[in-house]
Amino acid sequence: MEVDKNNICALIVTYGTRLDLIDKVIQSLMMEDVKGIIVVSNGQDTVSRTSLLKICNDERINVILNDENIGSAGGYCQGLKFFLENRKEDFVILLDDDNVISRNGLMKIADQYNENKNSKIVICANRKDRNIQQCSLDKKENILYLNDSFLGYNFLSYFKKEKSDSEDYIYSDIVPYGGMVLDRAIIEDVGLPDKDLFLYSDDYEYSLRIRNKGYMITILKSVSVTDIDQSWHVNRNGSAIIDPESSDMRVYYTGRNGVITDI
């Protein structure tokens, strides 16, 4: 199947009062001439919902309104299910509500899929806010998720390195939702994100499920996603488990989901 950028839909999950952010994300996608956008609203108040619907007043945009916040896992699960059942595009790019893709990014992703049309791959934009991705791209090292890890850490990871055989990309066992591009056949094969995980590490669990189905997750050097509102973990030192400023909810879900993922 030949892929072009017009065959890629976008899925955005948002919450709270982050309207200025999602407005910028949608505008950046319109500049890419995207043909379809799905927006999942998680538990926004009436005022925010009204403003969101004004921002999304375009026939290319589908909005799903949830009365409660069902988390990133629930939001992406719901959005991908809607994509499978209601959209005509074959591919979908997942984005957080503050993720802006680099110029001509969708076209470059489509080109990469066409170059590897006979391969079992999932293509992802690189994340400017993820130091491990940027360091691995600079060193041309694949990102490995070793068995017998705990909360993502394994002592052997400091010694076991694997060089990428490409100048253009690296492979990674784990990636965030934001920047991940999936085709509908992969979603049908792997399944939907586990909504019961709610949030934190749910994207890593989904990544590992993709990997365990035999797909190679590829991070492109030429396409990036930039957070216009920096992620929580960028502004903290160390794990949410040990950070004294972490909320009880963040510690609980990070710890619980990390253990579930590592089992």
N, C-alpha and C positions, 0 to 999 in steps of 0.2 A: 504494500500500500504506500503510495506516494503521499508525503506529508507536506503541507504548506501552512503558513502561520494562520490562515483563515480557518484551519481545521482544529484550532486550539481554543478551548473555552477557559475562562478563569474562574476560580472559586475562592472567595474571600470570607473569612469568619471574623466577625467583629462583636464588640460588647461595649457597654457603658456609654460614655460621652466622647468617643474618639472620632467625632464626625469630621474634623479638619483633616485628620490623617487619612481616613478612608476616601474622602473626596480627592485628595492628591493621588492616591493609589489608582482610583478609577480614571482620573484624568490621564495618568501615565499610560494606562492600558488603552484608552481611546487613541492616544498618540501612536500606539502600536497597531491601531486599526483592528483591535480584537473584535470578533463577531458575536461573542456572548460572554456574559458575566453572571455568576451566581453569587449572591450575597446572603450569608446566614447571620441573622441578628440574634444575639444571645442575651435575652432578658433586659433589653433596653427599656427605659421609662417612656411614657407617652410622648413627651417632648422630643426626646432623641429619636424615637421611631418616626415621628412626623418629619423631622429634619432629614433623616436617612432616606425616606421615601421621596423627598424632593430632590435629593442628590442623585437618586437612582431612577429619576423620571426619564427613562429611555427604554425603547422597545427591546433593546439588546440585553437589558438587565432583568434578571429574576430575583426577587427578594423573598426570603423565608424568614418570618417573624416568630421567634420563640418567646413565650411568656417568662420562661426561666432560663438561666444560664446553664446550658448543658455541657459546657467545657469545650476545649479544642477537640477532644476525641468525639464528642457527640455532634459538634458542629460540622466537622469534616465528614463524619459518617453520614449525617443527614444530607449534606451538600453533594457528596459523591453519589448517594442513592438517587437524588434528584437528577443529577447529571446523566446517570445511566437510563433513567426512565423518561426524561423529558427533553434532553438536548440532542441535537443531531451531530455535533462535532465528535470526532473520534479520540481527541486528546483533551486533557484538562491540566492546567497549571494551578497548583495550590499556593495561596499567598496569605500571609497574616495581613491585618488591616493597616500595617505600616510598611509593607514591603513594596518597594519600587524597583521594577526590573530595568536593566540597562537598555539603552537605545538599540533597537533592532534585535533585541534578545529573542523574541519569539521566532523570528526568521532564522536566526543562527541555530536555535534548538531544532527547528524543523529540518534544517540542512543536516544536522548531526544525525537525526533519526533516519533520514534518507540514505546517509552514508553507511548506516548500520542496520538497514531494514531487515536483514536476515538474522540479526542477533537478538538475544533476550536481554535487553537493556532497559534501564530506567534513567532518563537524563535529568539532571538537576543543575540549576544555576548555582554558582558559588555564593556563599554568604559572606559579605564584607565584615559582619559582626562576629563571625566565628573564627577565633584565632587558630584553632586546630586545622580548619580548612585552609586558611591562608598560608600557614606554615607548611602544611603538607603539599600544597600546590607549588610553593617556592622550592621545596626540597624534592619534588616529583615523587612523593611517597604516598602509597595507598593508605587509607585509614582502615585499620582492622579492629574488629570487635571480637576479642578472644573469649573462648569458653571459660567457665569458672571465674567470671568477673564478679565483682560486688559493687553495685551502684555505678557500673561503667568502668571500674578500675581493675586492672590486672597488672601485677608486678612485672610479668613477662613482656607486657606491651612496651616497656622501656628498652627491651633488647630485640624483640622480633619486629623487624622492619621489612617492608616490601616495596621495591622500586616500581614506579609506573613505567610502562613501555611507550608512553606517549608524551609529546610536548604539549598536547592540547587539553588533557584531562587526567584525572586520577579516579580510581575506584574507591568507594567507601561503603562499609557495611551499615553505617548509620548516618542519617541526615535528618534535619528538621523538615516539617511539612513545607514551610515557605521556600518556594523555588523548585519543588518536586513536580515533574511532569509525568502523568500517567496516561496510558491509552486504556480504552474501556475493556479490552481483552485482558489486560493485566489486573484491573480491578475485579473483574469477574473471576479470575483465577485465584487471586490472593484473598479476596474478600474485602470488606469495609473495615476501617479503623474500629477498635474495640471501644465502644461508647462507655462501657463500665469503668474504663481507666480515668475518665473525666478530663484530667489535664496533668502535665508534667510527665515526661518520658513516654507518653503514648505515641509520639512520633517515632521514637527509637524502636518501640515494640513493633510498629508497623513496618519500619525499615527492615528489621530482622526477619519479619515474615516474608517480605518481598525477596530478600536474599535467600532465605531457606527454600523458596520456590524455584531457585535456580537463576534469578535475574541478577545482572551486574548493575549496580547503582553507580552511575557515572557523573562526576562533578566537572562541569566545563569551566575552563579557565577564561574563556572569551565572553561568558555571560554571567553577570552578577546580579544579586538582589541586595539592595541597600535598605537598612532599617532607618526610616526617617524619625522614628522614636526608638532609641536604643533599648534592646532587650534587657530584662531584669538582670540576667546573669552577667552582662557586660559591666554593670555598675557595682558588682559585688566581688569580693575576694573569696574564692573557694566554693565549696558545695553549699547548697541550701540547707543541708542537714546540720552543718556546723555554724552557719552564719547566724549570729545573735539577732539580726534584724529580720530574719525570716518569720513569716506568719505561721501559726500552727497548721493551717490548711496546706501551705506550701511544703512544710516539712513532712506532713503526713503523706501527701500524694507523691512527692518526690521519693520518699523512702519506700512506700508501698509499691508504687509502679516500677521503681528501680529493681526491687527484689523480684517482682513478677517477671520482668523482662530478663533478668539474669538467670532465672531458674531453668 
